[in-house]
Amino acid sequence: MLQPGDKAPPFSLPNADMERVTLDRFLGQRNLVIYFYPKDDTPGCTMEALDFTDLESEFDALATDIVGISRDTCISHGAFRDKYGLTVQLLADTEGEACEAYHVWREKEVRGEKRMGIVRSTFIVDRDGVVRHALYDVKPKGHAAEMLELVRSL
């Protein structure tokens, strides 16, 4: 698992518009909140995405960008974004490389059945590419507001 002080693993993933987004794009300029979520258009993931969208201008005022990452496709992300008017960038990690690098792809038990999936997790990365906060197995309700407070404390 990643710890505060670790270098953030690099990524290069397409967004809902199929444009490549890399970690390097943010380095030296802005902080970055990277949140990993299990599935587009599910109740908890929708709540979390809407909350981050609602607070995006406050994050922006703190020179902080937000990206959400799941294993869904660019097409799924586009439909999810458009259905709910989301403004945060959603990145498609269909191969699971970023999920593995950030240690969020794990065996989970859902309704008594064990299977692999994304553990809802969030990382706050500073301008130097250093992980300042690494939170695994978070709950979606109120999570975006909690992340905003952590960014304010940087």
Phi, psi and omega in degrees: 000146177287149181233156172305137183099341177288151171289136178291131177298137179291155173214156174216103188227150177279146175268188183298337178263012178065026174265139180289134175237129181239157174300320182304331181301332185263336187298142179082347185238313189221157170281164181220130170261121178247115177244131178261133181224153187293314192200134174302145170059036171248159189305307182294320181291324177293315178303313182296315181296319178295319179295317177296320178298315181298328183261004187303320181294327177290321174296317181300320178297339178260020180053047182229128175260163181231133170229139173254138181232132171217179179271006177292163181279168175300321180296316177298316178299318180298316179295318179297312180302311185291322181298322186250001181067036181289142177248347177287146179287134176248127183251140184263111177254062187297332179273347177079014183294314179292321178302317178293314183298326181266003176061040179252354179268108187216165174287131179232157175250120179237118181050045176081359182249130179270132176202165179278144179190173178278128171274120182304118187213153181223142180231133173253120185245130180278178184300337181271002179082019180260133176290120178264328177219137177228108184242118181255150175057051181274161175261141185290326185294119178077003186294317181300318179295322177296320180293323177299318179295320178295320178295320179300329183277356181293000000 
